[in-house]
Amino acid sequence: MSKKLVIDSSVLIVLSRRGKLEEYLKRRRYEGYEVLIPQAIARELIDEPRRLAEGIRQRSPTLASSILGSVEEIGAAIDHGLIKVVTVDYRKYSRVIGNVRRYLSRLEAEPEHAVKKGDPEILALVIQLYERFNERVTVATRDKGLLRVLRLFRDRVQFEVL
């Protein structure tokens, strides 16, 4: 059975900008990890940046091209199976998602609707994987708020800051 690695969007974006995404994903696969993201993170990485790039294409074509290049690279990693998009059981974990969203909202002093949807889904996915496979899940993130939440689940998760 492979180990589980859930990756936050911030890590994938940084790796893509540095030109190290494919290398990192292949190394993690070689180390025995299955790299996973929840659907909300996939939307943050593909759909939202694509809409942004299309909206700024006329006034900032270079930036739009850079954004689309990153979207294509991450999309290709998903298409080639280096990243697997996983569906979170919303019915079962809706309370977890809501509680994490409220916690992050207070922590970041922002309204709940301003909290990225991917962060609560990452934690829900971690719990879902832990309950299914009964083994610790590794999370790679750069998000300080998410790291604070993850520390509350030390028995189920280990994390790395990239």
Chimera marker file (.cmm) of the C-alpha trace (Angstrom):
<marker_set name="trace">
<marker id="1" x="0.000" y="0.000" z="0.000" r="1" g="1" b="0" radius="0.5"/>
<marker id="2" x="1.333" y="3.423" z="-0.893" r="1" g="1" b="0" radius="0.5"/>
<marker id="3" x="1.754" y="6.268" z="1.556" r="1" g="1" b="0" radius="0.5"/>
<marker id="4" x="-0.562" y="9.252" z="1.120" r="1" g="1" b="0" radius="0.5"/>
<marker id="5" x="0.691" y="12.786" z="0.465" r="1" g="1" b="0" radius="0.5"/>
<marker id="6" x="-1.888" y="15.577" z="0.294" r="1" g="1" b="0" radius="0.5"/>
<marker id="7" x="-0.513" y="18.750" z="-1.270" r="1" g="1" b="0" radius="0.5"/>
<marker id="8" x="-1.798" y="22.284" z="-0.826" r="1" g="1" b="0" radius="0.5"/>
<marker id="9" x="-2.114" y="24.584" z="-3.837" r="1" g="1" b="0" radius="0.5"/>
<marker id="10" x="0.627" y="26.924" z="-2.578" r="1" g="1" b="0" radius="0.5"/>
<marker id="11" x="3.239" y="24.164" z="-2.792" r="1" g="1" b="0" radius="0.5"/>
<marker id="12" x="2.234" y="23.150" z="-6.307" r="1" g="1" b="0" radius="0.5"/>
<marker id="13" x="2.270" y="26.766" z="-7.495" r="1" g="1" b="0" radius="0.5"/>
<marker id="14" x="5.746" y="27.413" z="-6.068" r="1" g="1" b="0" radius="0.5"/>
<marker id="15" x="7.125" y="24.199" z="-7.559" r="1" g="1" b="0" radius="0.5"/>
<marker id="16" x="5.615" y="25.042" z="-10.938" r="1" g="1" b="0" radius="0.5"/>
<marker id="17" x="7.058" y="28.566" z="-10.929" r="1" g="1" b="0" radius="0.5"/>
<marker id="18" x="10.495" y="27.173" z="-10.087" r="1" g="1" b="0" radius="0.5"/>
<marker id="19" x="10.283" y="24.573" z="-12.867" r="1" g="1" b="0" radius="0.5"/>
<marker id="20" x="10.530" y="21.702" z="-10.354" r="1" g="1" b="0" radius="0.5"/>
<marker id="21" x="6.976" y="20.364" z="-10.257" r="1" g="1" b="0" radius="0.5"/>
<marker id="22" x="7.418" y="17.251" z="-12.378" r="1" g="1" b="0" radius="0.5"/>
<marker id="23" x="10.727" y="16.374" z="-10.718" r="1" g="1" b="0" radius="0.5"/>
<marker id="24" x="9.184" y="16.704" z="-7.238" r="1" g="1" b="0" radius="0.5"/>
<marker id="25" x="6.117" y="14.619" z="-8.125" r="1" g="1" b="0" radius="0.5"/>
<marker id="26" x="8.194" y="11.851" z="-9.695" r="1" g="1" b="0" radius="0.5"/>
<marker id="27" x="10.529" y="11.766" z="-6.699" r="1" g="1" b="0" radius="0.5"/>
<marker id="28" x="7.607" y="11.482" z="-4.317" r="1" g="1" b="0" radius="0.5"/>
<marker id="29" x="6.139" y="8.652" z="-6.395" r="1" g="1" b="0" radius="0.5"/>
<marker id="30" x="9.522" y="6.893" z="-6.328" r="1" g="1" b="0" radius="0.5"/>
<marker id="31" x="9.518" y="7.282" z="-2.518" r="1" g="1" b="0" radius="0.5"/>
<marker id="32" x="6.218" y="5.373" z="-2.440" r="1" g="1" b="0" radius="0.5"/>
<marker id="33" x="3.791" y="8.259" z="-2.081" r="1" g="1" b="0" radius="0.5"/>
<marker id="34" x="0.472" y="8.664" z="-3.826" r="1" g="1" b="0" radius="0.5"/>
<marker id="35" x="0.076" y="12.436" z="-4.343" r="1" g="1" b="0" radius="0.5"/>
<marker id="36" x="-3.480" y="13.615" z="-3.738" r="1" g="1" b="0" radius="0.5"/>
<marker id="37" x="-5.459" y="16.848" z="-3.820" r="1" g="1" b="0" radius="0.5"/>
<marker id="38" x="-9.128" y="17.473" z="-3.061" r="1" g="1" b="0" radius="0.5"/>
<marker id="39" x="-11.381" y="18.857" z="-5.796" r="1" g="1" b="0" radius="0.5"/>
<marker id="40" x="-11.400" y="22.351" z="-4.269" r="1" g="1" b="0" radius="0.5"/>
<marker id="41" x="-7.615" y="22.519" z="-4.651" r="1" g="1" b="0" radius="0.5"/>
<marker id="42" x="-7.906" y="21.359" z="-8.273" r="1" g="1" b="0" radius="0.5"/>
<marker id="43" x="-10.338" y="24.231" z="-8.895" r="1" g="1" b="0" radius="0.5"/>
<marker id="44" x="-7.918" y="26.680" z="-7.203" r="1" g="1" b="0" radius="0.5"/>
<marker id="45" x="-5.116" y="25.443" z="-9.458" r="1" g="1" b="0" radius="0.5"/>
<marker id="46" x="-6.933" y="25.042" z="-12.785" r="1" g="1" b="0" radius="0.5"/>
<marker id="47" x="-10.312" y="26.762" z="-13.106" r="1" g="1" b="0" radius="0.5"/>
<marker id="48" x="-9.778" y="29.970" z="-11.139" r="1" g="1" b="0" radius="0.5"/>
<marker id="49" x="-6.351" y="30.842" z="-12.635" r="1" g="1" b="0" radius="0.5"/>
<marker id="50" x="-7.634" y="30.099" z="-16.139" r="1" g="1" b="0" radius="0.5"/>
<marker id="51" x="-10.512" y="32.578" z="-15.648" r="1" g="1" b="0" radius="0.5"/>
<marker id="52" x="-8.089" y="35.123" z="-14.205" r="1" g="1" b="0" radius="0.5"/>
<marker id="53" x="-5.707" y="34.751" z="-17.163" r="1" g="1" b="0" radius="0.5"/>
<marker id="54" x="-8.524" y="35.178" z="-19.642" r="1" g="1" b="0" radius="0.5"/>
<marker id="55" x="-9.662" y="38.316" z="-17.814" r="1" g="1" b="0" radius="0.5"/>
<marker id="56" x="-6.227" y="39.979" z="-17.878" r="1" g="1" b="0" radius="0.5"/>
<marker id="57" x="-5.048" y="38.745" z="-21.283" r="1" g="1" b="0" radius="0.5"/>
<marker id="58" x="-5.620" y="42.110" z="-23.021" r="1" g="1" b="0" radius="0.5"/>
<marker id="59" x="-3.900" y="44.341" z="-20.491" r="1" g="1" b="0" radius="0.5"/>
<marker id="60" x="-1.196" y="41.942" z="-19.289" r="1" g="1" b="0" radius="0.5"/>
<marker id="61" x="-0.479" y="39.241" z="-21.877" r="1" g="1" b="0" radius="0.5"/>
<marker id="62" x="2.834" y="38.191" z="-20.332" r="1" g="1" b="0" radius="0.5"/>
<marker id="63" x="1.306" y="37.532" z="-16.923" r="1" g="1" b="0" radius="0.5"/>
<marker id="64" x="-1.676" y="35.763" z="-18.506" r="1" g="1" b="0" radius="0.5"/>
<marker id="65" x="0.697" y="33.534" z="-20.464" r="1" g="1" b="0" radius="0.5"/>
<marker id="66" x="2.671" y="32.706" z="-17.317" r="1" g="1" b="0" radius="0.5"/>
<marker id="67" x="-0.488" y="31.799" z="-15.423" r="1" g="1" b="0" radius="0.5"/>
<marker id="68" x="-1.737" y="29.615" z="-18.272" r="1" g="1" b="0" radius="0.5"/>
<marker id="69" x="1.640" y="27.868" z="-18.457" r="1" g="1" b="0" radius="0.5"/>
<marker id="70" x="1.368" y="26.921" z="-14.788" r="1" g="1" b="0" radius="0.5"/>
<marker id="71" x="-2.242" y="25.787" z="-15.267" r="1" g="1" b="0" radius="0.5"/>
<marker id="72" x="-1.199" y="23.583" z="-18.183" r="1" g="1" b="0" radius="0.5"/>
<marker id="73" x="1.716" y="22.061" z="-16.256" r="1" g="1" b="0" radius="0.5"/>
<marker id="74" x="-0.444" y="21.205" z="-13.252" r="1" g="1" b="0" radius="0.5"/>
<marker id="75" x="-3.213" y="19.929" z="-15.527" r="1" g="1" b="0" radius="0.5"/>
<marker id="76" x="-0.719" y="17.693" z="-17.323" r="1" g="1" b="0" radius="0.5"/>
<marker id="77" x="0.494" y="16.294" z="-13.973" r="1" g="1" b="0" radius="0.5"/>
<marker id="78" x="-3.111" y="15.405" z="-13.149" r="1" g="1" b="0" radius="0.5"/>
<marker id="79" x="-3.704" y="13.919" z="-16.617" r="1" g="1" b="0" radius="0.5"/>
<marker id="80" x="-0.538" y="11.795" z="-16.363" r="1" g="1" b="0" radius="0.5"/>
<marker id="81" x="-1.479" y="10.477" z="-12.937" r="1" g="1" b="0" radius="0.5"/>
<marker id="82" x="1.278" y="12.217" z="-10.977" r="1" g="1" b="0" radius="0.5"/>
<marker id="83" x="-1.456" y="13.985" z="-8.990" r="1" g="1" b="0" radius="0.5"/>
<marker id="84" x="-4.762" y="12.341" z="-8.196" r="1" g="1" b="0" radius="0.5"/>
<marker id="85" x="-7.858" y="14.468" z="-7.563" r="1" g="1" b="0" radius="0.5"/>
<marker id="86" x="-9.935" y="12.914" z="-4.771" r="1" g="1" b="0" radius="0.5"/>
<marker id="87" x="-13.556" y="13.547" z="-3.910" r="1" g="1" b="0" radius="0.5"/>
<marker id="88" x="-14.179" y="14.370" z="-0.272" r="1" g="1" b="0" radius="0.5"/>
<marker id="89" x="-17.313" y="12.804" z="1.210" r="1" g="1" b="0" radius="0.5"/>
<marker id="90" x="-19.075" y="16.110" z="1.874" r="1" g="1" b="0" radius="0.5"/>
<marker id="91" x="-22.032" y="14.499" z="3.578" r="1" g="1" b="0" radius="0.5"/>
<marker id="92" x="-19.811" y="12.749" z="6.116" r="1" g="1" b="0" radius="0.5"/>
<marker id="93" x="-17.293" y="15.569" z="6.641" r="1" g="1" b="0" radius="0.5"/>
<marker id="94" x="-19.399" y="18.715" z="6.207" r="1" g="1" b="0" radius="0.5"/>
<marker id="95" x="-19.166" y="19.475" z="9.927" r="1" g="1" b="0" radius="0.5"/>
<marker id="96" x="-15.346" y="19.197" z="9.800" r="1" g="1" b="0" radius="0.5"/>
<marker id="97" x="-15.223" y="21.481" z="6.760" r="1" g="1" b="0" radius="0.5"/>
<marker id="98" x="-17.475" y="24.046" z="8.443" r="1" g="1" b="0" radius="0.5"/>
<marker id="99" x="-15.549" y="23.976" z="11.714" r="1" g="1" b="0" radius="0.5"/>
<marker id="100" x="-12.196" y="24.385" z="9.957" r="1" g="1" b="0" radius="0.5"/>
<marker id="101" x="-13.573" y="27.245" z="7.856" r="1" g="1" b="0" radius="0.5"/>
<marker id="102" x="-14.798" y="29.022" z="11.030" r="1" g="1" b="0" radius="0.5"/>
<marker id="103" x="-11.476" y="28.400" z="12.815" r="1" g="1" b="0" radius="0.5"/>
<marker id="104" x="-9.455" y="29.758" z="9.879" r="1" g="1" b="0" radius="0.5"/>
<marker id="105" x="-11.809" y="32.715" z="9.585" r="1" g="1" b="0" radius="0.5"/>
<marker id="106" x="-11.160" y="33.685" z="13.208" r="1" g="1" b="0" radius="0.5"/>
<marker id="107" x="-7.452" y="32.937" z="12.924" r="1" g="1" b="0" radius="0.5"/>
<marker id="108" x="-7.013" y="35.092" z="9.813" r="1" g="1" b="0" radius="0.5"/>
<marker id="109" x="-9.534" y="37.756" z="10.951" r="1" g="1" b="0" radius="0.5"/>
<marker id="110" x="-11.515" y="37.371" z="7.721" r="1" g="1" b="0" radius="0.5"/>
<marker id="111" x="-15.148" y="36.567" z="7.044" r="1" g="1" b="0" radius="0.5"/>
<marker id="112" x="-15.871" y="32.870" z="6.528" r="1" g="1" b="0" radius="0.5"/>
<marker id="113" x="-16.652" y="33.332" z="2.835" r="1" g="1" b="0" radius="0.5"/>
<marker id="114" x="-13.128" y="34.722" z="2.303" r="1" g="1" b="0" radius="0.5"/>
<marker id="115" x="-11.427" y="31.523" z="3.513" r="1" g="1" b="0" radius="0.5"/>
<marker id="116" x="-10.119" y="29.473" z="0.600" r="1" g="1" b="0" radius="0.5"/>
<marker id="117" x="-12.337" y="26.440" z="0.093" r="1" g="1" b="0" radius="0.5"/>
<marker id="118" x="-9.352" y="24.155" z="-0.384" r="1" g="1" b="0" radius="0.5"/>
<marker id="119" x="-7.925" y="24.465" z="3.122" r="1" g="1" b="0" radius="0.5"/>
<marker id="120" x="-10.923" y="22.943" z="4.945" r="1" g="1" b="0" radius="0.5"/>
<marker id="121" x="-11.162" y="20.264" z="2.253" r="1" g="1" b="0" radius="0.5"/>
<marker id="122" x="-7.527" y="19.326" z="2.783" r="1" g="1" b="0" radius="0.5"/>
<marker id="123" x="-8.208" y="18.569" z="6.426" r="1" g="1" b="0" radius="0.5"/>
<marker id="124" x="-11.399" y="16.674" z="5.561" r="1" g="1" b="0" radius="0.5"/>
<marker id="125" x="-9.426" y="14.627" z="3.019" r="1" g="1" b="0" radius="0.5"/>
<marker id="126" x="-6.735" y="13.870" z="5.613" r="1" g="1" b="0" radius="0.5"/>
<marker id="127" x="-9.352" y="12.580" z="8.048" r="1" g="1" b="0" radius="0.5"/>
<marker id="128" x="-11.102" y="10.627" z="5.298" r="1" g="1" b="0" radius="0.5"/>
<marker id="129" x="-7.837" y="8.944" z="4.259" r="1" g="1" b="0" radius="0.5"/>
<marker id="130" x="-6.843" y="8.252" z="7.862" r="1" g="1" b="0" radius="0.5"/>
<marker id="131" x="-10.179" y="6.607" z="8.605" r="1" g="1" b="0" radius="0.5"/>
<marker id="132" x="-10.053" y="4.540" z="5.411" r="1" g="1" b="0" radius="0.5"/>
<marker id="133" x="-6.433" y="3.356" z="5.550" r="1" g="1" b="0" radius="0.5"/>
<marker id="134" x="-5.692" y="3.748" z="9.283" r="1" g="1" b="0" radius="0.5"/>
<marker id="135" x="-2.279" y="5.286" z="8.661" r="1" g="1" b="0" radius="0.5"/>
<marker id="136" x="-0.836" y="8.753" z="9.045" r="1" g="1" b="0" radius="0.5"/>
<marker id="137" x="-1.190" y="11.085" z="6.089" r="1" g="1" b="0" radius="0.5"/>
<marker id="138" x="1.541" y="13.521" z="5.059" r="1" g="1" b="0" radius="0.5"/>
<marker id="139" x="0.536" y="17.064" z="4.079" r="1" g="1" b="0" radius="0.5"/>
<marker id="140" x="2.793" y="19.470" z="2.190" r="1" g="1" b="0" radius="0.5"/>
<marker id="141" x="1.820" y="23.119" z="2.657" r="1" g="1" b="0" radius="0.5"/>
<marker id="142" x="3.199" y="26.612" z="3.078" r="1" g="1" b="0" radius="0.5"/>
<marker id="143" x="-0.017" y="27.980" z="4.605" r="1" g="1" b="0" radius="0.5"/>
<marker id="144" x="0.522" y="29.028" z="8.250" r="1" g="1" b="0" radius="0.5"/>
<marker id="145" x="-3.175" y="28.853" z="9.135" r="1" g="1" b="0" radius="0.5"/>
<marker id="146" x="-3.513" y="25.370" z="7.706" r="1" g="1" b="0" radius="0.5"/>
<marker id="147" x="-0.392" y="24.277" z="9.597" r="1" g="1" b="0" radius="0.5"/>
<marker id="148" x="-1.967" y="25.471" z="12.865" r="1" g="1" b="0" radius="0.5"/>
<marker id="149" x="-5.058" y="23.384" z="12.146" r="1" g="1" b="0" radius="0.5"/>
<marker id="150" x="-2.971" y="20.352" z="11.176" r="1" g="1" b="0" radius="0.5"/>
<marker id="151" x="-1.111" y="20.482" z="14.498" r="1" g="1" b="0" radius="0.5"/>
<marker id="152" x="-4.428" y="19.694" z="16.206" r="1" g="1" b="0" radius="0.5"/>
<marker id="153" x="-4.434" y="16.354" z="14.364" r="1" g="1" b="0" radius="0.5"/>
<marker id="154" x="-0.867" y="15.224" z="15.106" r="1" g="1" b="0" radius="0.5"/>
<marker id="155" x="-1.976" y="11.639" z="15.685" r="1" g="1" b="0" radius="0.5"/>
<marker id="156" x="-3.334" y="11.410" z="12.124" r="1" g="1" b="0" radius="0.5"/>
<marker id="157" x="-1.077" y="13.672" z="10.120" r="1" g="1" b="0" radius="0.5"/>
<marker id="158" x="2.522" y="14.590" z="9.611" r="1" g="1" b="0" radius="0.5"/>
<marker id="159" x="3.363" y="17.675" z="7.646" r="1" g="1" b="0" radius="0.5"/>
<marker id="160" x="6.191" y="19.236" z="5.761" r="1" g="1" b="0" radius="0.5"/>
<marker id="161" x="6.654" y="22.882" z="4.922" r="1" g="1" b="0" radius="0.5"/>
<marker id="162" x="8.051" y="23.489" z="1.468" r="1" g="1" b="0" radius="0.5"/>
<link id1="1" id2="2" r="1" g="1" b="0" radius="0.2"/>
<link id1="2" id2="3" r="1" g="1" b="0" radius="0.2"/>
<link id1="3" id2="4" r="1" g="1" b="0" radius="0.2"/>
<link id1="4" id2="5" r="1" g="1" b="0" radius="0.2"/>
<link id1="5" id2="6" r="1" g="1" b="0" radius="0.2"/>
<link id1="6" id2="7" r="1" g="1" b="0" radius="0.2"/>
<link id1="7" id2="8" r="1" g="1" b="0" radius="0.2"/>
<link id1="8" id2="9" r="1" g="1" b="0" radius="0.2"/>
<link id1="9" id2="10" r="1" g="1" b="0" radius="0.2"/>
<link id1="10" id2="11" r="1" g="1" b="0" radius="0.2"/>
<link id1="11" id2="12" r="1" g="1" b="0" radius="0.2"/>
<link id1="12" id2="13" r="1" g="1" b="0" radius="0.2"/>
<link id1="13" id2="14" r="1" g="1" b="0" radius="0.2"/>
<link id1="14" id2="15" r="1" g="1" b="0" radius="0.2"/>
<link id1="15" id2="16" r="1" g="1" b="0" radius="0.2"/>
<link id1="16" id2="17" r="1" g="1" b="0" radius="0.2"/>
<link id1="17" id2="18" r="1" g="1" b="0" radius="0.2"/>
<link id1="18" id2="19" r="1" g="1" b="0" radius="0.2"/>
<link id1="19" id2="20" r="1" g="1" b="0" radius="0.2"/>
<link id1="20" id2="21" r="1" g="1" b="0" radius="0.2"/>
<link id1="21" id2="22" r="1" g="1" b="0" radius="0.2"/>
<link id1="22" id2="23" r="1" g="1" b="0" radius="0.2"/>
<link id1="23" id2="24" r="1" g="1" b="0" radius="0.2"/>
<link id1="24" id2="25" r="1" g="1" b="0" radius="0.2"/>
<link id1="25" id2="26" r="1" g="1" b="0" radius="0.2"/>
<link id1="26" id2="27" r="1" g="1" b="0" radius="0.2"/>
<link id1="27" id2="28" r="1" g="1" b="0" radius="0.2"/>
<link id1="28" id2="29" r="1" g="1" b="0" radius="0.2"/>
<link id1="29" id2="30" r="1" g="1" b="0" radius="0.2"/>
<link id1="30" id2="31" r="1" g="1" b="0" radius="0.2"/>
<link id1="31" id2="32" r="1" g="1" b="0" radius="0.2"/>
<link id1="32" id2="33" r="1" g="1" b="0" radius="0.2"/>
<link id1="33" id2="34" r="1" g="1" b="0" radius="0.2"/>
<link id1="34" id2="35" r="1" g="1" b="0" radius="0.2"/>
<link id1="35" id2="36" r="1" g="1" b="0" radius="0.2"/>
<link id1="36" id2="37" r="1" g="1" b="0" radius="0.2"/>
<link id1="37" id2="38" r="1" g="1" b="0" radius="0.2"/>
<link id1="38" id2="39" r="1" g="1" b="0" radius="0.2"/>
<link id1="39" id2="40" r="1" g="1" b="0" radius="0.2"/>
<link id1="40" id2="41" r="1" g="1" b="0" radius="0.2"/>
<link id1="41" id2="42" r="1" g="1" b="0" radius="0.2"/>
<link id1="42" id2="43" r="1" g="1" b="0" radius="0.2"/>
<link id1="43" id2="44" r="1" g="1" b="0" radius="0.2"/>
<link id1="44" id2="45" r="1" g="1" b="0" radius="0.2"/>
<link id1="45" id2="46" r="1" g="1" b="0" radius="0.2"/>
<link id1="46" id2="47" r="1" g="1" b="0" radius="0.2"/>
<link id1="47" id2="48" r="1" g="1" b="0" radius="0.2"/>
<link id1="48" id2="49" r="1" g="1" b="0" radius="0.2"/>
<link id1="49" id2="50" r="1" g="1" b="0" radius="0.2"/>
<link id1="50" id2="51" r="1" g="1" b="0" radius="0.2"/>
<link id1="51" id2="52" r="1" g="1" b="0" radius="0.2"/>
<link id1="52" id2="53" r="1" g="1" b="0" radius="0.2"/>
<link id1="53" id2="54" r="1" g="1" b="0" radius="0.2"/>
<link id1="54" id2="55" r="1" g="1" b="0" radius="0.2"/>
<link id1="55" id2="56" r="1" g="1" b="0" radius="0.2"/>
<link id1="56" id2="57" r="1" g="1" b="0" radius="0.2"/>
<link id1="57" id2="58" r="1" g="1" b="0" radius="0.2"/>
<link id1="58" id2="59" r="1" g="1" b="0" radius="0.2"/>
<link id1="59" id2="60" r="1" g="1" b="0" radius="0.2"/>
<link id1="60" id2="61" r="1" g="1" b="0" radius="0.2"/>
<link id1="61" id2="62" r="1" g="1" b="0" radius="0.2"/>
<link id1="62" id2="63" r="1" g="1" b="0" radius="0.2"/>
<link id1="63" id2="64" r="1" g="1" b="0" radius="0.2"/>
<link id1="64" id2="65" r="1" g="1" b="0" radius="0.2"/>
<link id1="65" id2="66" r="1" g="1" b="0" radius="0.2"/>
<link id1="66" id2="67" r="1" g="1" b="0" radius="0.2"/>
<link id1="67" id2="68" r="1" g="1" b="0" radius="0.2"/>
<link id1="68" id2="69" r="1" g="1" b="0" radius="0.2"/>
<link id1="69" id2="70" r="1" g="1" b="0" radius="0.2"/>
<link id1="70" id2="71" r="1" g="1" b="0" radius="0.2"/>
<link id1="71" id2="72" r="1" g="1" b="0" radius="0.2"/>
<link id1="72" id2="73" r="1" g="1" b="0" radius="0.2"/>
<link id1="73" id2="74" r="1" g="1" b="0" radius="0.2"/>
<link id1="74" id2="75" r="1" g="1" b="0" radius="0.2"/>
<link id1="75" id2="76" r="1" g="1" b="0" radius="0.2"/>
<link id1="76" id2="77" r="1" g="1" b="0" radius="0.2"/>
<link id1="77" id2="78" r="1" g="1" b="0" radius="0.2"/>
<link id1="78" id2="79" r="1" g="1" b="0" radius="0.2"/>
<link id1="79" id2="80" r="1" g="1" b="0" radius="0.2"/>
<link id1="80" id2="81" r="1" g="1" b="0" radius="0.2"/>
<link id1="81" id2="82" r="1" g="1" b="0" radius="0.2"/>
<link id1="82" id2="83" r="1" g="1" b="0" radius="0.2"/>
<link id1="83" id2="84" r="1" g="1" b="0" radius="0.2"/>
<link id1="84" id2="85" r="1" g="1" b="0" radius="0.2"/>
<link id1="85" id2="86" r="1" g="1" b="0" radius="0.2"/>
<link id1="86" id2="87" r="1" g="1" b="0" radius="0.2"/>
<link id1="87" id2="88" r="1" g="1" b="0" radius="0.2"/>
<link id1="88" id2="89" r="1" g="1" b="0" radius="0.2"/>
<link id1="89" id2="90" r="1" g="1" b="0" radius="0.2"/>
<link id1="90" id2="91" r="1" g="1" b="0" radius="0.2"/>
<link id1="91" id2="92" r="1" g="1" b="0" radius="0.2"/>
<link id1="92" id2="93" r="1" g="1" b="0" radius="0.2"/>
<link id1="93" id2="94" r="1" g="1" b="0" radius="0.2"/>
<link id1="94" id2="95" r="1" g="1" b="0" radius="0.2"/>
<link id1="95" id2="96" r="1" g="1" b="0" radius="0.2"/>
<link id1="96" id2="97" r="1" g="1" b="0" radius="0.2"/>
<link id1="97" id2="98" r="1" g="1" b="0" radius="0.2"/>
<link id1="98" id2="99" r="1" g="1" b="0" radius="0.2"/>
<link id1="99" id2="100" r="1" g="1" b="0" radius="0.2"/>
<link id1="100" id2="101" r="1" g="1" b="0" radius="0.2"/>
<link id1="101" id2="102" r="1" g="1" b="0" radius="0.2"/>
<link id1="102" id2="103" r="1" g="1" b="0" radius="0.2"/>
<link id1="103" id2="104" r="1" g="1" b="0" radius="0.2"/>
<link id1="104" id2="105" r="1" g="1" b="0" radius="0.2"/>
<link id1="105" id2="106" r="1" g="1" b="0" radius="0.2"/>
<link id1="106" id2="107" r="1" g="1" b="0" radius="0.2"/>
<link id1="107" id2="108" r="1" g="1" b="0" radius="0.2"/>
<link id1="108" id2="109" r="1" g="1" b="0" radius="0.2"/>
<link id1="109" id2="110" r="1" g="1" b="0" radius="0.2"/>
<link id1="110" id2="111" r="1" g="1" b="0" radius="0.2"/>
<link id1="111" id2="112" r="1" g="1" b="0" radius="0.2"/>
<link id1="112" id2="113" r="1" g="1" b="0" radius="0.2"/>
<link id1="113" id2="114" r="1" g="1" b="0" radius="0.2"/>
<link id1="114" id2="115" r="1" g="1" b="0" radius="0.2"/>
<link id1="115" id2="116" r="1" g="1" b="0" radius="0.2"/>
<link id1="116" id2="117" r="1" g="1" b="0" radius="0.2"/>
<link id1="117" id2="118" r="1" g="1" b="0" radius="0.2"/>
<link id1="118" id2="119" r="1" g="1" b="0" radius="0.2"/>
<link id1="119" id2="120" r="1" g="1" b="0" radius="0.2"/>
<link id1="120" id2="121" r="1" g="1" b="0" radius="0.2"/>
<link id1="121" id2="122" r="1" g="1" b="0" radius="0.2"/>
<link id1="122" id2="123" r="1" g="1" b="0" radius="0.2"/>
<link id1="123" id2="124" r="1" g="1" b="0" radius="0.2"/>
<link id1="124" id2="125" r="1" g="1" b="0" radius="0.2"/>
<link id1="125" id2="126" r="1" g="1" b="0" radius="0.2"/>
<link id1="126" id2="127" r="1" g="1" b="0" radius="0.2"/>
<link id1="127" id2="128" r="1" g="1" b="0" radius="0.2"/>
<link id1="128" id2="129" r="1" g="1" b="0" radius="0.2"/>
<link id1="129" id2="130" r="1" g="1" b="0" radius="0.2"/>
<link id1="130" id2="131" r="1" g="1" b="0" radius="0.2"/>
<link id1="131" id2="132" r="1" g="1" b="0" radius="0.2"/>
<link id1="132" id2="133" r="1" g="1" b="0" radius="0.2"/>
<link id1="133" id2="134" r="1" g="1" b="0" radius="0.2"/>
<link id1="134" id2="135" r="1" g="1" b="0" radius="0.2"/>
<link id1="135" id2="136" r="1" g="1" b="0" radius="0.2"/>
<link id1="136" id2="137" r="1" g="1" b="0" radius="0.2"/>
<link id1="137" id2="138" r="1" g="1" b="0" radius="0.2"/>
<link id1="138" id2="139" r="1" g="1" b="0" radius="0.2"/>
<link id1="139" id2="140" r="1" g="1" b="0" radius="0.2"/>
<link id1="140" id2="141" r="1" g="1" b="0" radius="0.2"/>
<link id1="141" id2="142" r="1" g="1" b="0" radius="0.2"/>
<link id1="142" id2="143" r="1" g="1" b="0" radius="0.2"/>
<link id1="143" id2="144" r="1" g="1" b="0" radius="0.2"/>
<link id1="144" id2="145" r="1" g="1" b="0" radius="0.2"/>
<link id1="145" id2="146" r="1" g="1" b="0" radius="0.2"/>
<link id1="146" id2="147" r="1" g="1" b="0" radius="0.2"/>
<link id1="147" id2="148" r="1" g="1" b="0" radius="0.2"/>
<link id1="148" id2="149" r="1" g="1" b="0" radius="0.2"/>
<link id1="149" id2="150" r="1" g="1" b="0" radius="0.2"/>
<link id1="150" id2="151" r="1" g="1" b="0" radius="0.2"/>
<link id1="151" id2="152" r="1" g="1" b="0" radius="0.2"/>
<link id1="152" id2="153" r="1" g="1" b="0" radius="0.2"/>
<link id1="153" id2="154" r="1" g="1" b="0" radius="0.2"/>
<link id1="154" id2="155" r="1" g="1" b="0" radius="0.2"/>
<link id1="155" id2="156" r="1" g="1" b="0" radius="0.2"/>
<link id1="156" id2="157" r="1" g="1" b="0" radius="0.2"/>
<link id1="157" id2="158" r="1" g="1" b="0" radius="0.2"/>
<link id1="158" id2="159" r="1" g="1" b="0" radius="0.2"/>
<link id1="159" id2="160" r="1" g="1" b="0" radius="0.2"/>
<link id1="160" id2="161" r="1" g="1" b="0" radius="0.2"/>
<link id1="161" id2="162" r="1" g="1" b="0" radius="0.2"/>
</marker_set>
